[in-house]
């Protein structure tokens, strides 16, 4: 199981998931959704959803080859996620409804913009 | 819990087994740095997998029928199956341990941290969905079942696995979110980070390549053993690879383009690992109202203001000044939709339209009504929205430059002014300052005087000692902190200036200006420029204290401030501002251009250009003029162009440094030319053949009106030396000692020294040029034989002069006037002393035609010529200087007064009224002479003779004419008197009268008497609003001139209410002198040639009188006319 690896590194349309920071092409988000958080974000086939839950505003790209053994992935809190390309920092926050849903599930939402480092 | 136990059991067994495998691996990994046993435990899983794969490989080699195509999981399953066979208990279960194994691993890792361990454990217990637990159980069950049931087909197994994974991917748990970041810091057990040099710009590609490569070779003999790789945008030229050893990194990077492993694969120290991922690009967060620049496209570099942005920050709505092509190609206006594509296609080559506010009317005119639609308050044009004149457009965030925007004051003013519809709303300077604040850090230098403006130390000021990155150390000054050193963030300090400091601008468009600080407000410092006397506001960061006065070089390349320059075939302009290496030029259409010296094709000389003003007068460079229509601006003519455009300069106008362009037809001279001049006309002199005479009567007529120029021009000469010796020619032009001579032969113009040419008379005689010419040109037709013969022998004697007059002018008076005139002047050293008195009686009462005639026509031409050398507006000063220049001349001997008197007629000599010599009316012509004695004592004029002495060499040439009477009996000294220094005098005599300007009271000549001048307040003058004092009378107690940029004020003490003494400061422009009203009243001449003379009214002035009859107190008989508007009544001496 792994995320779709975009074929073009230069592609300007690369988008990073606001929740798990995985980087994919918008087309892949549309076809398969987010490989990690599709259950909550439900982006598959929903372009509006994709544009609100992913962004092109990210900095730094990580190729997570072996998530389980990677300190980088653990530091980025993506160790439990699938193999794939991840962003180091993603600007923006997930939509409010997702944030509420996370709250309801007692999951702490950590924005990916490194704004809260504890 | 049984599961848990199971897992532990499995784990232990695994570890046992892995022990061997890992030893092997350690042998392989000679670079392996971590040999801690705990590390081995932790990494056991990975190694185990590797082991498995290796084993698999071996086994697969044996069993060829095994396929690799199958899913990883399935393979694991099979492996497990095999292992279950080979090694007891090492079952397929191991692959299902993911979650639980991870948890236990962490537990182990953080063993010492009891609290945390407990936390995670419990958390996991609680957090992991029941669902998950259930599923895990189920899976475990199924795997056991799996173990037992070998009989299941591979398809079924695959299906089960697929189902399992589909289910597993579903729920989002965020299960790592609860761990504080600090607990995720790397430990020695983690794989290390290795820094790899790559080709700058290829970082992303290489990270992607590594990922793809890892996937590609995953199941080959040599899979990549790196764990991860990443790149940061802020760290160009390097990527970081997470791996156990540098060898693994090397292997991974092998064969990738753009990676430079040869430049070293460096280990990142463990304490720096986290910071690599924490690097935060210092992002200028885009707030509403922030300033940005457009990165590319038509608006590249333009300033824009952020209006809104989307939540993700991707799209930013900005407002900017549109650039609409107002000269579209014709076809575009016809079909904008269709041609728009064409436009973009031709875009790069075409010129970028200038920034211009969106104007509905204009757009309608150019593009037609169809293309502009109005929607609410905005207009939609070519798919863009325009509101309040601005273009409102959405840009992608990365199409905007948000850092180092540094908007200039100009740009922001454009925005604010247009925004408010007026400029009453002051610019929010702090906003700009904030925008350029970052740059402020880099402008500090040790020794700068700074103040802290924010934070705890706010208000402290001191001197910068050292600068360390963002921290400056300052030595505080003042109060109790004196001498204390403190460290302050650089962004919290700003340079400190106080009024009175002399500063220099270091950056920006005012760079190199220097001046005195007049006010400081926050970080905006206003100073008065040393050069332009204008107030300039700049940010304190751009300033530095400097003792030097702005070099203010007004010269760039070959061009200078106020030069008239040719920009292209159709365009000329005047340089009104020089910048470091460019000019600002105002062209004849009023457009301001920024021009580099190389864009200027040539400098134009308009000094000889003549234009005509609204009244038909000649308009020349340096004339002071006023617009008769439009704004009524005043100014000095800098240049005229094609007799149509006039470039004027007025320091009071701030725009374009006071330079503006207007049409000559809408100008009127500020110094009114007298009516006589108008009616008699400047042309009188042209009509006067006498003036032409000296030039030989051939080419002279065209030269009239040019004032004193070389009288030799036009003379026929013979070259007496050099290669052209013997040639005859005509002088076309002279330049100092060099003459341009057009030779009669060969149609050739040569440059030759004047000493090498002799004047040639028609009779063939030669004479040096510097000798006065004989008037043979005219004499010949008038007196053919005798004229030539009679004077040939003694061309310079009086007799020779006499026929000169008669010959030139068919003048009825010539016959009798001739003899007495010359006799009188030539024989007696002071011929006018006796003729003066009777002359006055006549002239003062009756408007003697000759009085005016004698003065004006002959003079008007020459009277204007000194003006080019005058300083400008104050013709009064010129006259003062003129008189002053005369002073030393008079001191030479007792006869100076007549000496001067004769100079005046010397100029007059060619005039038709030459019978005036010696006749009573002659006295009028020389009437001003006696007044010399008045001006002599005025000290104000004395220091200035040099002013005109310099430029006047040209006057030396007229000397021959003066010589004529002089030669008639005057000593050689008379020539000396007639030296250039005196010449301006002569011109001044007839200088046109002028109005007093609003600053008459500041004239230095008036300083002795100014306190006695009666003044009246006229609040309508000078648009000041002091109506409460309107009509009040008093005297000026203090008049001190201040720099031009400020309003001139005087202190007036009102005298009209006895008993009250009231002093008020009033603008000088609304204080006007009281005109004299009764006989014997003392008056002061406030302007014109006799400025500063205190006189007495001799005749009661009548209303409407243009002139008053005055005389000095001492010599009541010497009476004179003075223009009414130039005199001011005075209080009696000692009356207060």
Interface residues (C-beta under 8 A of the other chain):
Chain A: X1 X2 X5 X6 X9 X10 X19 X35 X36 X37 X38 X39 X40 X41 X51 X52 X55 X56 X57 X59 X60 X61 X62 X63 X64 X65 X66 X68 X69 X70 X71 X72 X73 X74 X75 X76 X77 X79 X80 X82 X84 X85 X88 X89 X91 X92 X93 X102 X105 X106 X107 X108 X109 X110 X114 X117 X118
Chain B: X43 X45 X46 X98 X102 X127 X165 X169 X170 X171 X172 X173 X174 X175 X176 X177 X178 X179 X180 X181 X182 X184 X185 X186 X190 X191 X193 X204 X205 X207 X208 X209 X210 X211 X212 X214 X215 X224 X226 X227 X228 X229 X230 X231 X232 X233 X234 X242 X273 X274 X277 X278 X279 X280 X281 X283 X311 X312 X313 X314 X397
